[in-house]
Amino acid sequence: MSKHSGFVFRRPTLASSIADGLVGAGIQDFTSGLFLAAPRRTGKSTFLREDLIPECQLRGWLTVYVDLWADKEKDPAELIASAIAAALVPYEKGIRKLAKHIGIEKLSFLRTLSWDFSKPQLPVGATLTQALELLHRAAEKPVVLVIDEAQHALTSDSGINVMFALKAARDQLNQGRDEDGSGLHLVFTGSNRDKLAHLVLGKSQPFFGSSITPFPLLGKEFTQAYTAHLNAHLAKTNQFNAADIDEAFELVGRRPEMLRTIIGEVALELGEASNLGQLLHSRAELLRAGVWTEFESAWNNLTIPQRAVLQVMVERSQNNEPFAPFTDSTVTAVSKALEDMGSDVVPGTQTIQACIDALRDKELVWKSSRGGYALEDKTFGDWLRNKR
């Protein structure tokens, strides 16, 4: 939960479990990298900052955090390189000392390149493997690189290339070492599972063979703790019920920020409300209806073929299947959707491509730089499923 509410919910057990997985000591093995997917605004980034990163630091690991949505105008590759360069700055003296003791020739990219530590950027020609190796050796700690909204790297060739570079760095720094002595651990998170999956699905993708881990959404422990926090500020005769709070939380997709909005609105009417549970429920439904009205409007503005293509994409998304627009199975599925909608259009690859282009223009569909497609907002799929 946001600090602005005066309430912070810690998840130390989850953080410890993930950290164990990064070194292969947990039930789940994340030694090749953790790919953590969660819907928007469900507390993922807060968990990283408040729980996972502190847990890693408690274990003596050096954490480097970069949010690829922090500046959408900047190339993701540049943001990642800048974060690593900034992490190296505190170790400038150690790096110089390291160069002196082990021989400058062994720090190949420092031997021939000038590095200005006052600027948060790597020298031209330096590889991420070199920079991360140097950071690991200078800090004398394992490095944990946390990339939030990692799917944004897939929107450019340079972003994809930096993902391949990070895989190479992982292999180089961890080669021949047991898990506790690993030099680099990678954590990638995304607010869209389908987009993040493009890092691991195809043989041509940088982390092919890895799997997507769903981020555990906040449960009843959270709503019970939040209810206790709220009730501590209310009269004994006017208290929230944890079950009512949890029901409202579920209606808004277990999003803490939306729940806080509802509580704020309900608080204005506390003096008049005799049934807080009903008030919570109605406010949650109103908030969800507002979001869904936007989806309804977008849907109504689509042509029948565009709706058919989008519907097939939603179905594939809900089955955790990639959307391959020009396969026979996709053409057949779009044909069936068109038929169900009462259309006599016979779709071909050109029709499907035109629909995809239109859906991208309307910001309903996302495309990676290598031609993969996904829903821009997976919540749209929830709305469409409910509509049907």
Secondary structure in CASP SS format (residue, H / E / C, confidence):
PFRMAT SS
TARGET T0000
AUTHOR 0000-0000-0000
METHOD secondary structure of the structure
MODEL  1
M C 1.00
S C 1.00
K H 1.00
H H 1.00
S H 1.00
G C 1.00
F C 1.00
V C 1.00
F C 1.00
R C 1.00
R C 1.00
P H 1.00
T H 1.00
L H 1.00
A H 1.00
S H 1.00
S H 1.00
I H 1.00
A H 1.00
D H 1.00
G H 1.00
L H 1.00
V C 1.00
G C 1.00
A C 1.00
G C 1.00
I C 1.00
Q C 1.00
D C 1.00
F C 1.00
T C 1.00
S C 1.00
G C 1.00
L E 1.00
F E 1.00
L E 1.00
A E 1.00
A C 1.00
P C 1.00
R C 1.00
R C 1.00
T C 1.00
G C 1.00
K H 1.00
S H 1.00
T H 1.00
F H 1.00
L H 1.00
R H 1.00
E H 1.00
D H 1.00
L H 1.00
I H 1.00
P H 1.00
E H 1.00
C H 1.00
Q H 1.00
L H 1.00
R C 1.00
G C 1.00
W C 1.00
L E 1.00
T E 1.00
V E 1.00
Y E 1.00
V E 1.00
D E 1.00
L C 1.00
W C 1.00
A C 1.00
D C 1.00
K C 1.00
E C 1.00
K C 1.00
D C 1.00
P H 1.00
A H 1.00
E H 1.00
L H 1.00
I H 1.00
A H 1.00
S H 1.00
A H 1.00
I H 1.00
A H 1.00
A H 1.00
A H 1.00
L H 1.00
V H 1.00
P H 1.00
Y H 1.00
E H 1.00
K H 1.00
G H 1.00
I H 1.00
R H 1.00
K H 1.00
L H 1.00
A H 1.00
K H 1.00
H H 1.00
I H 1.00
G C 1.00
I H 1.00
E H 1.00
K H 1.00
L C 1.00
S H 1.00
F H 1.00
L H 1.00
R H 1.00
T H 1.00
L C 1.00
S C 1.00
W C 1.00
D C 1.00
F C 1.00
S C 1.00
K C 1.00
P C 1.00
Q C 1.00
L C 1.00
P C 1.00
V C 1.00
G C 1.00
A C 1.00
T C 1.00
L H 1.00
T H 1.00
Q H 1.00
A H 1.00
L H 1.00
E H 1.00
L H 1.00
L H 1.00
H H 1.00
R H 1.00
A H 1.00
A H 1.00
E C 1.00
K C 1.00
P C 1.00
V E 1.00
V E 1.00
L E 1.00
V E 1.00
I E 1.00
D E 1.00
E C 1.00
A H 1.00
Q H 1.00
H H 1.00
A H 1.00
L H 1.00
T H 1.00
S C 1.00
D H 1.00
S H 1.00
G H 1.00
I H 1.00
N H 1.00
V H 1.00
M H 1.00
F H 1.00
A H 1.00
L H 1.00
K H 1.00
A H 1.00
A H 1.00
R H 1.00
D H 1.00
Q H 1.00
L H 1.00
N H 1.00
Q C 1.00
G C 1.00
R C 1.00
D C 1.00
E H 1.00
D H 1.00
G H 1.00
S C 1.00
G C 1.00
L E 1.00
H E 1.00
L E 1.00
V E 1.00
F E 1.00
T E 1.00
G E 1.00
S C 1.00
N C 1.00
R H 1.00
D H 1.00
K H 1.00
L H 1.00
A H 1.00
H C 1.00
L C 1.00
V C 1.00
L C 1.00
G C 1.00
K C 1.00
S C 1.00
Q C 1.00
P C 1.00
F C 1.00
F C 1.00
G C 1.00
S C 1.00
S C 1.00
I C 1.00
T E 1.00
P E 1.00
F C 1.00
P C 1.00
L C 1.00
L C 1.00
G C 1.00
K H 1.00
E H 1.00
F H 1.00
T H 1.00
Q H 1.00
A H 1.00
Y H 1.00
T H 1.00
A H 1.00
H H 1.00
L H 1.00
N H 1.00
A C 1.00
H C 1.00
L C 1.00
A C 1.00
K C 1.00
T C 1.00
N C 1.00
Q C 1.00
F C 1.00
N C 1.00
A H 1.00
A H 1.00
D H 1.00
I H 1.00
D H 1.00
E H 1.00
A H 1.00
F H 1.00
E H 1.00
L H 1.00
V C 1.00
G C 1.00
R C 1.00
R C 1.00
P H 1.00
E H 1.00
M H 1.00
L H 1.00
R H 1.00
T H 1.00
I H 1.00
I H 1.00
G H 1.00
E H 1.00
V H 1.00
A H 1.00
L C 1.00
E C 1.00
L C 1.00
G C 1.00
E C 1.00
A C 1.00
S C 1.00
N C 1.00
L H 1.00
G H 1.00
Q H 1.00
L H 1.00
L H 1.00
H H 1.00
S H 1.00
R H 1.00
A H 1.00
E H 1.00
L H 1.00
L H 1.00
R H 1.00
A H 1.00
G H 1.00
V H 1.00
W H 1.00
T H 1.00
E H 1.00
F H 1.00
E H 1.00
S H 1.00
A H 1.00
W H 1.00
N H 1.00
N C 1.00
L C 1.00
T C 1.00
I H 1.00
P H 1.00
Q H 1.00
R H 1.00
A H 1.00
V H 1.00
L H 1.00
Q H 1.00
V H 1.00
M H 1.00
V H 1.00
E H 1.00
R H 1.00
S H 1.00
Q H 1.00
N C 1.00
N C 1.00
E C 1.00
P C 1.00
F E 1.00
A C 1.00
P C 1.00
F C 1.00
T C 1.00
D H 1.00
S H 1.00
T H 1.00
V H 1.00
T H 1.00
A H 1.00
V H 1.00
S H 1.00
K H 1.00
A H 1.00
L H 1.00
E H 1.00
D H 1.00
M C 1.00
G C 1.00
S C 1.00
D C 1.00
V C 1.00
V C 1.00
P C 1.00
G C 1.00
T H 1.00
Q H 1.00
T H 1.00
I H 1.00
Q H 1.00
A H 1.00
C H 1.00
I H 1.00
D H 1.00
A H 1.00
L H 1.00
R H 1.00
D H 1.00
K C 1.00
E C 1.00
L C 1.00
V E 1.00
W E 1.00
K E 1.00
S C 1.00
S C 1.00
R C 1.00
G C 1.00
G C 1.00
Y E 1.00
A E 1.00
L E 1.00
E C 1.00
D C 1.00
K C 1.00
T H 1.00
F H 1.00
G H 1.00
D H 1.00
W H 1.00
L H 1.00
R H 1.00
N H 1.00
K H 1.00
R C 1.00
END
